[in-house]
């Protein structure tokens, strides 16, 4: 980026830093002299580019050492800190290729989201703790920008670059030793998580002990997802896409009963349209993907790929809504959006492209708008609880966590027991009149009976959406060490029928009779609406087939063989709990649908029992973090102040010795998940105090670590 681009990027992050121009400074001494006239105290920085030894098959990666100018740095220290070999200063050509600037112009502000994947940063710990502003070149050695340590780290985080905080001192050896010990400990945990004797086709780690690896395996070995060659993007295979189709069918039918109609708007957004609503754009700015070229030509104006569609749709709402008779306007679209996430993409939960529906409606009054907000939110609850058998809590987001540019955000919040983290399931927003004022969506006041021109009223708007994240939440909630566990209502295959007991002693007539009867069982079940099929593969044993379909989460297995034929029965085996029950052949098409509904109900009850047991209602701060560390969420009296919410997140992300920990660590800070609609009794103004700041509490709020 040019220096102007750097300053623009800083402003987009609300970083308004002092900047001065001066003569080109080829070294630290010249730079110090150029800044003599700057009256505010500051510290000079330095940015050094190293290239570690890289295997020939890999793309060379630059290591940028960002340190105070006074810090003693060298290649040996870089090797130890970054765990690489044979680092040496990068050539000017490599620096230019990776960062687009000459070595004299390099600074951490030369890093962008476009080049971050080819960069690693070693950040001087003395710089991190500096209380004074620090001088950096904004990709040009004839300018200086002064940033605080926090502002620099905010900028680096926005690019997605890997950052390692480093001590360039004798403590470096201790740091490396600690790192190696941590790796060894992590390796041992993963080895302990291995399932002895697991079949090659099955899950070979335990869910409770190596959850990330379990999740990856259960998706790929369960045959519902594949990884794509663009990082953060994934292929939904039929097994998972069917779940989305089931959600879509249910929700689409329900919103059409409310008078909502489906439409489709283009995926591209002009920069002019996207930037029209400032607060809204700032909420999505770090995640917006831009198209800058068409073929071999640069576009005159970059075009964004929609992260959401308010700014795409609302200029046309202003065109279509001319009178109160045009209200309410209720439009939904089923589409994909792109949010260029850099924080650890995770299939279904946090992806760069995902499927969703987004409803955008307009009303004459706030009352009508709010009625719809709550109606839609309950439909989202039904998706989770009635289709996916996943319990959720309905509530309202805090002011800090609400939708950017909106008036009020309601939410359904889920919970992943294995990690103890909450997860936002779906949101229904009342946007108020903010967008209608910005885009000029007005109607004449129908109640005005006075003289002259009727006054204009800005319409009240809502937006609401649910995504393919639903699938990830369901899998994490119900899956086990054998693989996926699907609730019957969303399973692509609800029943698998497998022949058993067919061996060399079985006559051809008996074999043919078993196969014929299995085909009849499948057809009878399909006739009553059950999604059933058989596995008649000769090359695999029944045991192999059991594992195969358990891995894929099929809710019910039916076993049938010569012995069952003589008894005129089948043997049913539930995937959720392994319970085996004989069913008379004459009652299969009656009993199996009943059993599937029982499985659906039992799965929800089991998940809700766990969720309820993990909600800890506490009133003392001393119990707050220990409850989180025990994989719970906490329901606490809270004052609803933004600065208190920030304080809770910061205090709960510290270790007992009060040192901050990395965001990826188990002790990451808690944030407000929602203020539940179903409030416990006990909040009496002036009598109950906020759990964190001891001011008067106004609500019970659910806090937790979250995805």
Helices and strands as residue ranges (DSSP letters): H 3-12, E 19-21, H 28-34, E 42-51, E 62-68, H 75-82, E 88-89, H 92-99, G 103-105, G 108-110, G 116-118, E 119-124, H 125-128, E 133-136, E 143-147, H 149-159, E 162-166, H 171-193, H 211-221, E 225-227, E 234-236, H 238-257, E 261-262, E 268-270, H 271-274, H 278-284, G 285-287, E 289-294, E 297-305, H 310-320, G 324-326, E 329-338, E 353-363, H 366-382, I 383-387, E 393-396, E 408-416, E 421-432, H 434-439, E 442-444, E 456-458, E 460-467, H 469-478, E 495-499, H 508-527, E 532-535, H 542-551, E 556-560, H 562-567, E 569-574, E 580-584, G 585-587, H 588-613, E 615-618, G 621-623, H 624-629, E 633-638, H 642-651, E 671-676, E 699-704
